[in-house]
Amino acid sequence: QVQLVESGGGLVQAGGSLRLSCAASGVTFSSYTMGWFRQAPGKERDFVARIWPRDSTYYADSVKGRFTISKDNAKNTVYLQMNSLKPEDTAVYYCVAARGRPSMSVQAREYNDWGQGTQVTVSS
């Protein structure tokens, strides 16, 4: 059974940084794609970043150059380092997992398991 638990969200001023963590159980990173989505109030869940089993990463244009996804296989933890935060980054951030390597791994429907989310609020 897959369980994903996010932490590290909070309130930060524009230009600041946060690091989100996702503690994963029931997941072997060598055979799973891990990622992050986010959802702002009244909007759909949007792709943020993903990391394939052999560590290839990909980012949404809106966060490219500012966010970094990584994973610690020994700790079964995925991270999202968020730098140069903007008010538009305000959202609930979700850790996600998919077995194997889905086609592009950028759509919500490609992920089977979701965490509960952690709130990130960026003030101007």
C-alpha positions as CSV (number, residue, x, y, z in Angstrom):
1,Q,0.0,0.0,0.0
2,V,1.4,3.3,-1.1
3,Q,1.4,6.2,1.4
4,L,2.7,9.7,0.6
5,V,3.0,12.3,3.4
6,E,4.1,15.8,2.5
7,S,5.6,18.3,4.9
8,G,7.5,21.5,4.8
9,G,4.9,23.9,3.5
10,G,4.3,27.3,5.1
11,L,4.2,31.0,4.7
12,V,7.1,32.7,3.0
13,Q,7.7,36.1,1.4
14,A,8.2,36.5,-2.3
15,G,11.8,35.7,-3.2
16,G,12.1,33.3,-0.3
17,S,12.6,29.5,-0.3
18,L,11.0,26.4,1.0
19,R,11.8,22.8,0.8
20,L,9.0,20.3,0.7
21,S,9.5,16.7,1.7
22,C,7.4,13.7,0.8
23,A,7.9,10.6,2.9
24,A,6.9,7.6,0.8
25,S,6.0,4.1,2.0
26,G,5.1,1.2,-0.2
27,V,7.1,2.7,-3.0
28,T,10.4,1.7,-4.5
29,F,12.0,4.6,-6.2
30,S,13.8,2.4,-8.7
31,S,10.5,1.4,-10.2
32,Y,8.3,4.5,-9.6
33,T,8.1,7.9,-11.1
34,M,7.6,10.5,-8.4
35,G,6.4,14.0,-8.8
36,W,4.7,17.1,-7.5
37,F,1.5,18.8,-8.5
38,R,-0.1,21.9,-7.1
39,Q,-3.6,23.3,-6.9
40,A,-4.6,26.9,-6.3
41,P,-8.1,27.8,-5.1
42,G,-10.6,27.5,-8.0
43,K,-8.1,26.0,-10.4
44,E,-7.2,22.5,-11.7
45,R,-4.2,20.6,-10.3
46,D,-1.2,21.6,-12.3
47,F,2.0,19.7,-12.9
48,V,5.1,21.0,-11.2
49,A,7.9,18.5,-11.5
50,R,8.7,14.8,-11.8
51,I,11.6,12.5,-11.5
52,W,11.8,9.2,-13.3
53,P,13.2,6.0,-11.7
54,R,16.6,6.6,-13.1
55,D,16.6,10.3,-12.0
56,S,15.7,12.2,-15.2
57,T,13.8,15.3,-14.1
58,Y,11.3,17.6,-15.8
59,Y,9.7,20.8,-14.8
60,A,6.8,23.0,-15.7
61,D,7.8,26.1,-17.5
62,S,6.4,28.2,-14.6
63,V,8.9,26.8,-12.1
64,K,11.9,25.9,-14.4
65,G,15.1,27.3,-13.0
66,R,13.5,28.0,-9.6
67,F,12.4,24.5,-8.3
68,T,14.4,21.3,-8.0
69,I,13.0,17.9,-7.5
70,S,15.3,15.2,-5.9
71,K,15.0,12.0,-4.0
72,D,16.9,10.1,-1.3
73,N,16.5,6.4,-2.1
74,A,17.8,5.3,1.3
75,K,15.3,7.5,3.1
76,N,12.4,6.9,0.7
77,T,11.9,10.7,0.6
78,V,11.3,13.0,-2.3
79,Y,12.0,16.7,-2.1
80,L,11.0,19.8,-3.8
81,Q,13.4,22.7,-3.3
82,M,11.6,25.9,-4.1
83,N,13.6,29.1,-4.6
84,S,12.7,32.6,-5.7
85,L,9.2,32.0,-4.7
86,K,6.4,34.1,-6.3
87,P,2.9,34.8,-5.1
88,E,1.7,32.8,-8.1
89,D,3.3,29.7,-6.5
90,T,0.7,29.8,-3.7
91,A,-1.1,26.5,-3.8
92,V,-1.6,23.2,-2.1
93,Y,1.3,21.0,-3.2
94,Y,0.8,17.3,-3.6
95,C,3.3,14.5,-3.8
96,V,2.4,11.9,-6.4
97,A,3.6,8.4,-7.5
98,A,3.2,6.3,-10.5
99,R,4.5,2.8,-11.1
100,G,7.2,2.7,-13.8
101,R,7.6,5.5,-16.2
102,P,4.3,6.9,-17.7
103,S,4.5,8.4,-21.1
104,M,5.2,12.0,-20.3
105,S,4.4,12.0,-16.6
106,V,3.0,15.5,-16.6
107,Q,-0.7,14.8,-16.3
108,A,-2.5,14.1,-13.1
109,R,-4.3,11.0,-14.5
110,E,-0.9,9.4,-15.0
111,Y,-0.4,9.2,-11.2
112,N,-2.1,6.5,-9.1
113,D,-1.2,7.7,-5.6
114,W,-1.5,11.1,-4.1
115,G,-0.5,12.6,-0.8
116,Q,-2.8,14.8,1.4
117,G,-1.1,18.0,0.3
118,T,0.8,20.7,2.1
119,Q,-0.1,24.4,1.8
120,V,2.5,26.9,0.4
121,T,1.6,30.6,0.7
122,V,3.8,33.2,-0.8
123,S,3.1,36.8,0.2
124,S,4.1,39.8,-1.9
